[in-house]
């Protein structure tokens, strides 16, 4: 999934698949999570938010089922 880089202390990038309503977020900690059944309006709100992290915590974090798809890797 193509993700957009954002300026946030917690979030590194996020993307959205409208066909599956999946929001994918990569955190600076290295984890990548997919939040399922997220309405497109929530994704658009995330894109437009002044604070990406505050929007995530208020409208996504504890409201949608998620799965971790990647762990932090070190090289």
C-alpha positions as a Markdown table, in Angstrom:
| # | Residue | x | y | z |
|---|---|---|---|---|
| 1 | Unk | 0.0 | 0.0 | 0.0 |
| 2 | Unk | 1.3 | 3.4 | -0.9 |
| 3 | Unk | 1.7 | 5.5 | 2.3 |
| 4 | Unk | 2.1 | 9.3 | 2.6 |
| 5 | Unk | 4.9 | 10.6 | 4.9 |
| 6 | Unk | 3.6 | 12.9 | 7.6 |
| 7 | Unk | 5.2 | 15.3 | 10.1 |
| 8 | Unk | 4.3 | 13.8 | 13.5 |
| 9 | Unk | 6.3 | 12.7 | 16.6 |
| 10 | Unk | 4.5 | 9.3 | 16.5 |
| 11 | Unk | 3.4 | 8.6 | 13.0 |
| 12 | Unk | 5.8 | 8.3 | 10.1 |
| 13 | Unk | 3.3 | 7.6 | 7.2 |
| 14 | Unk | -0.2 | 6.4 | 6.4 |
| 15 | Unk | -2.1 | 5.2 | 3.5 |
| 16 | Unk | -5.6 | 4.0 | 2.7 |
| 17 | Unk | -7.2 | 1.3 | 0.5 |
| 18 | Unk | -10.7 | 2.4 | -0.4 |
| 19 | Unk | -11.7 | -1.0 | -1.8 |
| 20 | Unk | -11.1 | -2.7 | 1.6 |
| 21 | Unk | -11.5 | 0.3 | 3.9 |
| 22 | Unk | -8.1 | -0.4 | 5.3 |
| 23 | Unk | -6.0 | 2.4 | 6.9 |
| 24 | Unk | -2.3 | 1.5 | 7.2 |
| 25 | Unk | -0.1 | 3.4 | 9.5 |
| 26 | Unk | 3.7 | 3.2 | 10.0 |
| 27 | Unk | 5.0 | 4.5 | 13.3 |
| 28 | Unk | 8.4 | 6.0 | 14.0 |
| 29 | Unk | 8.9 | 3.0 | 16.4 |
| 30 | Unk | 9.0 | 0.8 | 13.3 |
| 31 | Unk | 5.7 | -1.0 | 13.6 |
| 32 | Unk | 3.2 | -1.0 | 10.7 |
| 33 | Unk | -0.5 | -1.5 | 11.6 |
| 34 | Unk | -3.6 | -2.0 | 9.4 |
| 35 | Unk | -6.8 | -0.6 | 10.8 |
| 36 | Unk | -9.8 | -2.4 | 9.3 |
| 37 | Unk | -13.2 | -1.1 | 8.2 |
| 38 | Unk | -12.2 | 2.5 | 8.5 |
| 39 | Unk | -14.5 | 4.9 | 6.6 |
| 40 | Unk | -13.0 | 7.0 | 4.0 |
| 41 | Unk | -14.1 | 10.1 | 5.8 |
| 42 | Unk | -11.9 | 9.2 | 8.7 |
| 43 | Unk | -8.9 | 8.8 | 6.4 |
| 44 | Unk | -9.7 | 12.2 | 4.8 |
| 45 | Unk | -9.9 | 13.7 | 8.3 |
| 46 | Unk | -6.5 | 12.2 | 9.1 |
| 47 | Unk | -5.0 | 13.7 | 6.0 |
| 48 | Unk | -6.4 | 17.2 | 6.8 |
| 49 | Unk | -5.7 | 17.1 | 10.6 |
| 50 | Unk | -3.4 | 19.8 | 12.0 |
| 51 | Unk | -2.0 | 17.2 | 14.4 |
| 52 | Unk | -1.7 | 13.7 | 12.9 |
| 53 | Unk | -1.0 | 12.1 | 16.3 |
| 54 | Unk | -3.9 | 13.8 | 18.1 |
| 55 | Unk | -6.3 | 12.8 | 15.3 |
| 56 | Unk | -5.1 | 9.2 | 15.4 |
| 57 | Unk | -5.6 | 9.0 | 19.2 |
| 58 | Unk | -9.0 | 10.7 | 19.1 |
| 59 | Unk | -10.6 | 9.0 | 16.1 |
| 60 | Unk | -8.8 | 5.8 | 15.2 |
| 61 | Unk | -6.6 | 4.2 | 17.9 |
| 62 | Unk | -9.2 | 2.5 | 20.2 |
| 63 | Unk | -12.1 | 2.6 | 17.8 |
| 64 | Unk | -11.1 | 0.2 | 15.0 |
| 65 | Unk | -9.9 | -3.4 | 14.9 |
| 66 | Unk | -6.2 | -3.6 | 13.8 |
| 67 | Unk | -3.5 | -6.0 | 13.0 |
| 68 | Unk | 0.2 | -5.5 | 13.2 |
| 69 | Unk | 1.8 | -6.4 | 9.9 |
| 70 | Unk | 5.5 | -5.5 | 10.5 |
| 71 | Unk | 7.9 | -5.2 | 13.3 |
| 72 | Unk | 10.8 | -2.8 | 13.6 |
| 73 | Unk | 13.9 | -4.0 | 11.9 |
| 74 | Unk | 17.4 | -3.0 | 12.5 |
| 75 | Unk | 20.3 | -3.1 | 10.0 |
